[in-house]
Amino acid sequence: MTVTLADVAARARVSPATVSRVLNGNYPVAASTRERVLRAVDDLDYVLNGPASSLAAATSDLVGILVNDIADPFFGIMAGAAQTEIGGPGDGSGRAGGEKLAVVCNTGGSPERELTYLTLLQRQRAAAVVLTGGAVEDPVHQAAVSAKLAKLADAGTRVVLCGRPPLPDGEAVVAALAFDNRGGGRRLTEHLLSLGHRRIGYVAGPLERTTTRHRLEGHRDAMRAAGLLGGGTDAAGRPGGGTGASALPTGGYDEERLTVHGPYDRRSGYDATLELLRREPEVTAIVAANDTVALGACAAVRDQGLRIPEDISVAGFDDLPFSVDAVPALTTVRLPLFEAGARAGRLAMGKETPPPGGIATIAAELMVRGSTAPPRA
């Protein structure tokens, strides 16, 4: 059933004219009244310019691309590639054809802002929405996102996930393109283990992100397979969550003590590496949550008077463009960010057939470079 302006007015306990003034912004309204009207709009999922069901069901030429941080190359590369496919090549005439207007929505990693953008895109009857990067592992937020995406899909919006795991109820999603973060994390640590490293520090991303958990699980899977990690479980019942001697009867690897969480930025890599070196001065390798974090880790290692890789090896994840230009070049895990973003754009535009079951796992490739070598004697 279509929500009308009158429904919003009744919910907010104001007149329809007041609701119109708030939404059009063409007449001064008291702040408290404005807040009440906007809250009613959110509660009822009122679609602007959509009192007629035929209009509400129609989609516009707008496509939303949600990113955590457009300044982060991880998101910028995917968003740019998706935008290229969404915008279309054009014919040089300046006339609009089948192209869409792609708008990048920068959430800043805020779950609340993510929901706000989804609501705004729903009101604008977006033709498609592409959500990039890992999801927040909070059941309440996940349920809210699923509800928003279901409403978008019901109105004809094509929803694509890029670099994000599938939703438990994925009926609203055209396709979910998920990176093999676990496999990449496992292969990266296996490489370090093959070089003889046993005391490996890990600079992880934010605790609540799926990307953080999956990459860390891959790392710990490799440590466990090498006999360096016990078989305990964490608070959520996942393997490898034990701490202390009970988790590490043979290898002496304290997974919690040698793991530090923080944002996906250079400062986090720097501070976390100093903390790891303080906790375990004999650490011989640092695995970073991504390449940007790895740059901070490299700076911290050098500031301690240590050499890379002669004293400490450093490895990253993503294979961002600058990783090969670092000195020494960064060992990392390559994710095909541009290819994934372009594919997400084509799926959003209906230019490509969705994968079987709507889910595709994108492989990660180990890139061995000069920042890793055998541990110091």
Buried (B, 14 or more C-beta within 10 A) or exposed (E): EBBBBEBBBBBBEBEBEBBBBBBEEEEEBEEEBBEBBBEBBBEBBBBBEBBEEEEBBBBBBBBBBBBBBBEBBBBBBBBBBBBBBBBBEEEEEEEEEEBBBBBBBBBEBEBEBBBBBBBBBBBBBBBBBBBBBBBBBEEEBBEBBBBBBBBBBEBBBBBBBBBBBBBEEBEBBBBBBBBBBBBBBBBBBBBBBEBEBBBBBBBBBBEBBBBBBBBBBBBBBBBBEBEBBBEBEBEEEEBBBBBEEEBBEEBEBBBEBBBBBBBBBBEBBBBBBBBBBEBBEEBBBBBBBBBBBBBBBBBBBEEEEBEBBEBBBBBBBBBBEEBBEBEBBBBBBBBBBBBBBBBBBBBBBEEBEBBEEBBBBBEBBBBEBBBBBBBBE
